[in-house]
Amino acid sequence: MKMHGLGNDFVVVDGRHGAVPSIGPVAKALGDRHRGVGFDQLAVIENDAEADARLVFYNADGSLSATCGNATRCVARHLMEESGQQTVTLRTERGLLACADAGDGLTRVNMGVPMLDWSEVPLAEAMDTLELPIEGRPTATGMGNPHCTFFVDDVDSVDLVAFGKEHEHNPLFPERTNVQVAHVIGPDHLRMRVWERGTGITLASGSSSCATAVAAARRGLTGRSVRIELDGGTIFIDWREDGVHMTGPTAHVFDGILTQTFLESL
């Protein structure tokens, strides 16, 4: 299936009904927008003994990703429509994530409690995650994957390709990092752009939105419930005691079958 959440697009492989060959070696080829299908992330749906399904994520460069908020939301919507349920539970490396129909075509996912200690993000050495010793004093947040959030005067003036590439590989982040630039539009209202590790610029990112909302609240720039304007549209983040709740739209674009010729060419 091809899906997207606010333009953050995915290939989703449903592996619940039969053996799926190892996706890792072909993920990069599938992610090629000219010779494959094209995606920001790839998600594989698998059976799980305790949850409605288990999700495994890959970046466009073929590397594994522990979490992908927008893809989780898209798959949750698909499974709710498939089953007629109003809620589903999905397992990722973040653990069991509760997902629900939020009304008006929106889907809500509890992305779990943010990880704020340096060792959980993780960072390479002990330090305060609120302001890192990097020019711009960004905030580090773990959402199952590492995030580095810069608050700037105007996100649209940032050369995000150069900026993202530079900071994705900062030695403070041994597992690389997702990079966000954000500015405050008004009370509890942010504008954000995203560079995702292993992928590049994306129109949206669920986990990045969660990390940015948490960082903004920690720095006193907003409250704990915010609206974020992304390149691909609007997402709503609510940092509660039980986790960071992300609410936004989803789209199921088409279903497809990979040809034998394409697979053999790999």
Disulfide bonds with the S-S distance in Angstrom:
none
